[in-house]
Amino acid sequence: MIGRRLALSVPAALRLAVAVAILGLAGAADAAKKQPPLVPDWKQSHFEEANPAVRSVYILAVCTRIHRRQAAEALLATVPGSAEEASRLAAAVPSGWTECPIRSTRLTIHSKVLMRGAIAEAIYNGEGTKPRSAAALPLAETFQPTDRGSAPAVARWVARCAVRRTPRLAHAVVKYNPGAVGERHALLALKPTFTACLPPGERLRVSRLEFRALIAEELYRASVSLKESFAHAKS
């Protein structure tokens, strides 16, 4: 109900393992039999679009954009996994009571990746941002050898690379609700780009939900650093 006071609990030590089926990796027995694909198919039940925990996170992110915009932008300016990120996350999404119209009376968020991506998407979509063209955007960085074998680092790199190579296709991912059929179609359309962006010898090992969050954050980052390449309905 809108206006109802709801309890929100965000632990100080947020874990990357999420309570809303974040990982989605093959079981140990299956992994022993065969190598997973280079890029997951991210197939899941269409009922996931109505997952109340996920919907609550995205509603909460919109509330953060509306009521704590400066704190939200400060959070997104931090390096993922840094001590500064933890403190700014607490400021952007404070623990305690909230007037935000989420359904759960208590929400515990275990994934910084998901929360960052949801906030980035709330700002990006909230202003009606979209790439001006399908042309590739500049990408000066390269994948760092020190990140080899790190599933989170590989996933973040592939998301960044895909957004810069095919911004319009990446934008299509965040046009749909998390878990929607259209979201998966958009991800599948990007599969050749994901494969091309993968560093040699690496596989993309990330859940559909967290990968959407990474794409959303990279779209936001690109729209901030390359403003001339994006149109904003609300400026």
N, C-alpha and C positions, 0 to 999 in steps of 0.2 A: 504494500500500500504506500502511495506517495505521502511523504510527510511523517511516516512512522519512524521512530527512533530505533535504529538497529545497532547491534554490537558488532564491531569490526576488530578482529585481532590479527595483527601483522607481527610475527615474531622478529626480534632483532637479528637472530641468526637464521635468515631465510635459506632454505636448502634448494638445490637445483632439481631434486626429485619432487615432482608435483603430485598432489593428491587427486588430480583430475586426469589421470591416465596420460602423463606427459611423455613417457619414454617410448612406448609402443615398439620395442625391439623384439626380435625373434627370441624364443626361449633357448636356453643353453643346449638342449638336446638337438633342436633344429639347426642351431649355429654350428654344432659339431659335424653335422651331416653335409652341410653345404655353406658356401659363402653367401652372405646376404647380397642383394643387388647393389649396384653402385648408387642408385637413387631409389628410395622407397616408393611404393605405389600409394601409400597413405590411405588405403581403402578402409572405411569404417562404416558403422551403422549411421543411417541418415538421422536417427534419433539424437545423435550427438549435437545437432544444431540447437536442440532445446535443453542441453545440459545446464541445469540451474547454477552450478558453481561457476562455469565458464561465463555464462551470461552476467552473473553478478560481478565478476572481475571487470568485464568490459563496461558495465554500467558505472561501476566505481571509477574507472578511468575517465569517463566523461565528466563525472562530478569533480574529479581532480582538475581536469582542464578548465572547468568553469570557475571553481572556487580557489584553486591554488596553482594558477597558470605559471607564475614565476618559479615556484618550487618544482613544477613538472619539467620545465625547460632546463632548470639547473640539474635535475636528475639525469636527463638525457644527454647532458654535456659531460657527464662523468665517464671514466673508463669502466667498462663492465668488470665486475669482480673486485673493484677497488674499495678501500675503506671509505673513501669519499662517497662512493655510490650508496653504501649502507646508510650513512647519515642523511644523505639527501633523499633517499627513499622514505625514511622515517618522516621527513618533513613534508614530502609530497603526498604520502598515504599514511597519516598518523593513526596510531592504534587508539582504539576507544570507540565512542559513540559516533554515529554518522546519520545525517538526514537523507543520505543517498537512498533512493528507492530500490534497494536490492531485496530479494525475497528471503534470503537466509538471515536468521537472527544472529548468527555468528559465522564469520568468514575468515578462514586461515589461509594465507597465501604462502606457498612454499617456493615459488619460482620467481626469481628476479627477472629472468628473461621474459616470462609471460607478462609480468606487471609493467616492465619497461615498454614492451611492444604494444600492449594495450593502451598505455598513455600516449605513446607516439602516434598510434593510429587514431586516437581520439582527437589529437591536435590536427593531424594531417587531414583526416576525413571531415573533421568539424569545420574546417575552413574551405572545404570543397577543393582541395589541392589535387592537381593532376599534371602529368607530364605534358608539355606543349606539343611534343612530337614523339614518334617512335624511334628517333635517332638515338644512337648510343651516347651515353654521357661519359665524360672523362674519368678515368680511374688511374691515379698516379701510383697507388700502393701496389705491392706484390705480396703474395702469401709468404709468410715468414717460416724458414726452416725450423725454427724453435717451436712452432705450433704443430708440427707434423705428429700425427697420431692422437691429437686432442680433438675429440668429437665436437665439443662446443666451439673451438676455434675454427675448425673446418666448416661447420655449419654457418657460423657468422660470416666467414669469408665467402662462401658460395652465395649467401643471401646478398652480400654487398656487390659481388661480381655480377650476379643476375640482374639486380636493380640497375646497375650502370650499363650493362650490355643491352637489356631489353626493358626499358622503363615502363612502356605501355603494358606489356604482358605482366610485369610485376605488379603494376597498379591494379590490374584486374583481380588479383588475389584478395585485396582488401575491399573490393566492392560488395562482397558477399558476407553473410554472417559466418562466424567461426563454425566449422563443421558442416556447412551447407554443401549441396551437390555442386553448385557453381564454383565454390572455392576449390574443390578437388579438380574440376575440369581446368581451372586456371593454373593450378599447380602442374597438371599433366602437360598443358601446353608449354610450360617452361622447362620440361624435363630435358630437352636437348641442351638448353642453356646451362642448367645445373650440371649436366655431365661435362660440358665443355669447361665449366668453371672449376671443377674438382681438381685439386692438385694431384699429380701422378702418385698412384699407389694408395689414394685415400678413397673412402666411401662416405656417403652422407648418412650419418647415424643420428637422427633427430626426429622427434615426434612432429606430426602435422601441426599441432597446436603451437608448439614452440617455434617451428620454422615460419609459420605465418607471422608470429610476433617479431622474429628477426627481419623478415621482409618489410614489415610495417616500419620498424625502426630505421632500416636503411633507406626507405622511401622518405621518411621524415628528415633524416640526415642530409640526403641529397637535395631535398627541397630547401633546406636552410643554407647549405654551402653553394648550391648552384641555382639561386633564385630565378635567374633569367630563363632557366629551362623548364620552369613550372608555372602553371596558371593557378590563381587563387580566386575562388568565387567570392570569398569574404576577405577583404584586405583592409 
